[in-house]
């Protein structure tokens, strides 16, 4: 059962007909416009997942807990992308572009905070990252030549532009982009923010679009501390030439899913879930669930 966000594309609101015969174990999605408390309490529902705001997650988790139902909360992400001192530079930059810009940055597990160790490497990485981000071309998402798609809705676009302004007011520096693209549709320039201190409001927000927060630190300890300095704990990634060392660093990152030499990702065969207040539980419910 689905309760769609107001930002959901119109295509997702369509209905489909079911064949007369279908497998016994299958997840059925229903479009509903009812109060959901009764659905969660129904004895046929074994678990509930929420993708949405912290407020919605708290309300649903409370109702699920009262009825002893499994719950998984996916309430946003601010995934760190750590680049250790020995990580191959060009490979890491390419991976950072993919991790940040997949689906125009509109993914809960996209790499939203790029953290590079070492000032000289940090400068070199930023130069390459900005160059590649700036080369992305806005266009029709159905055109194979397009490398920068639109934001899901005007409301989502306006929120992201407001967040950029709030970040700037908090001391962040825009080194690329920062505005709306002058063309039909809800397009935002590929944007890179730097000089973000711990008091900047965007440290506790999710930037859901083509906006990357960029940090340079002096040591692995600083990188780990910064990676964990967020209320989100969904995904993370560590890039290094030494996979075993990368695994040791990954174990110190407070996140539900940490990848080594791979941007945070999802797959049907992998567990999905987080480890913090904003993201909790593991999405491996083996019985019928109500998915909000």
N, C-alpha and C positions, 0 to 999 in steps of 0.2 A: 504494500500500500504506500502510495506516494502523496505527499503534500508539497506541491511545487513552490519554489521561491518565485517572488514577483519578477525576478530577473531571468527566469527560465525562458529560453527561446520558444517561439510559438510551435516549432516542430515537435518539441517534447510534450506538447499538450494534446497531441492527437491520440486517438484510440485505435486499437488494432483488434481484429476478430481472431478468435481462437479456433483451432481445428476441433472437430467433433471428438477426436481421440488425442490425448496428450499424455506425456509421461506422468507417472504417479507423483514423483518428487520434482516439483518445479516451483519456482517463485513466481507468484502472480502479482502484477502491479495494478493497483486500482487508483484512479483519480478521484479524490474525495473532497467534499466541501462540508465536512461535519466536524464536530468536536471530537478530538482524538482520544480523550481519556477512556471512553468506552471501548474503543478498539484495543488499546493496550491491555485493558483488563480482561478482554475476551480470553477464555481458556484455550482457544485454538492458536493464540499467538504466544510463541515461546521466547521471543526476544525482540528488541527494538533498536534501531540505529538512527542517529540523527546527524545530518550534515547541515549546519546552520550556525546561528549565533549562540553565544554563551547563555543568553537568557532563555532561548528555546531549549537548549540542551539541559539546563538546570531543571526546567519544568518537566520535561519528559523523563529525565533520569529519576526525579523524585517520584513520579507516578509509576515508573517501572520498578523501582526499588520497593515501593509499597506493596506491589503485587509479586515480588520475588522473580522478576523477569530479568534475563540478561540484557545488558545495554552496552552500546558502543557509541561514544561521542566523538564526532569529527567536527570541531568548531573553529577550524582555521589552521593556518600554518605560517611559520616564518623560518623556513628551513635554512640552516647554515651550510655553506659550501666551503670547507676548509682546504686551503692549498698549503701543504707543508713545504719546507725549504728545499727538499729534494724532488719535488713533483715536476715532471716535464712541463715546461711552460706552455708551449703551443697546444699540446694535448689538453692541458687543464683549461686553457682559455676556450677552446672549442667545446669542451664539456660544459663549461659554465654558461656559454651562450645557449646551448641546447637545454640545460637544466632550468635556466631562467626564462627562456622565450618559448618553450613548448606551449602550444595553444595560446600564444600571445601572453604568456605569463599567468594565465587564468587556470591554475591548477593548485590544489591544496598542498601538493608535495613538490611544487617547483622550488628551485634554489633561489631564495629571495635575498639572502645575506651572503655576500662573497667576502671571505676572510682570508687574507694572504699574510704569510709570515715573512718578515724582512722588508726593510724600506726600499732597497734597490729593486728587489723582485716585485715588490708591490707596485712600484712605478712602472716597471716593464709590463706587468700583467695588466695594469689599468690602461696603458696605452693601447695594447692589443685588444682588450675587451671593448673599449670605447670605439675603436676603429671598426670592429665587427658589428657592434650594436648599431652604429651610425650607418652602416651599409645596408641595413634591412629596408626593404621596399614595401610600402603599404599598397594594398590592392584588394581585389575581389578574392575572398578566401577560397573560391572554387577555381581560381586560376593557378596552375602549378608554378607560375613564375612569382607569385606573391610570397613574400617572406615575413610580412607583418600584417596580421589580421586585425579586425575590429574588436572593441570591447563589447561585452554581451548586451549592454543596454545603455541608454543615456544616463540613467540614474547611477549605474556602476561607474561610468566614465566620470561623471561629476564628482563622485566620492573620491576617486583616485586623484583627480586634479586638486581637490581640496586637501588631500593628504600630502601632496607634494608641496603645497603652499605652507601647510603646517610644519612640515619638515624644514623648509627654508627659514621660517620664522624662528624655529628652534635652533638655528645655527648651521644646518646642513648646506652644503654647496652643491649646486647642480653643474656637473661637468659635461652633460649631454642631455639634450631634449628638455623636457619639463612642461611642454604645452600640448595643446590639441592640434592635430594635423588639419589643415584647411582643405577638406575634401568631404564629399557626402559620406555619411556614416559616423560611427562613434570611434574615431581613431585617436590614439595618443602617441606622441613621439617616443621612440625608445629612449629611456631616461636612466641616467646613472647619478646617484647621490653619494657624496663623500662627506668627510668631516662631521660625522654623526656622533655626538657624545652621548653618554649614558642617560642624560636627562631629556633627550629628544623624544617627543611623544611617539614617533614612528617605531621606536624600539619595542613597544608593546602593541603594535598594530600589524595587520596583514596587508601588504600591498598587492592587490589582486589584479595584476596587469603588467605591462612591459616596463617595470621600474625596478632597478636593482640597487640595493644598499651595499656600498663598498667600504671595506675596512682594511687597514694595514696594522699589524701588531708586531711586536718584537720577538715573541717566543711562543712555543706551543702551549705553555701554561696560560698565557693571555688569550690565545685562540680558543682554548677549551672553555675558559671562563666566559668569554664573549658569546660563544656558541650556546652556552647554557643560560645566558642572561635574557630570558624571554619567557612569557607565560605559556608559549606554545611548545609542544614536544612531539611533533608528528614525524618528520623525516629529517635526515641530515646526510652529508656525504663528506668523505675525507679523500684527498688526492695526495699520493706519495709514490715514490719509486720502490719503497719497501712495504710490501703488502702486510707482512706480519706486524710491523710497527704501526701501520695504518689501523689494523685491527685493535691494537692496544689503545690507540687514541680513540677509536670508535666506542670502545667499552666505557670511556669516561664521559661520553656525551649523553645527556639525559634526553633521549628521544626514543620513540617506539621503533623506528626503523632507521638504521644507519648503514650506508653503503660505502664501500671502499673502491675508489677509482671508477665510480659510476654515480651520476646524479640520482637523487632520490626518485624512486619509481614505483609503479604498482603493476601487479600481474595477478591473474586469476589464481595461479597456483601458490601465491605467497600470502602469508598473513598480512593484515593491514590494520594499523592502530597506533595510538600514541601513548604517552606516559605521563602527561601533566594535566593540570586542571582543565586546560582548553581542549585537550585531546586525550581521551582515556578509553581503555578497552581494546580488544583485538577482534577484528571483523572476520571471525571464522565460525559464525553461528551455523550449526549443521542442521537446524530445523527451521520451520517456517518463522519468518520474522516480519515485523511491521517496519518498513523503511520510510522514514519521514523526510 
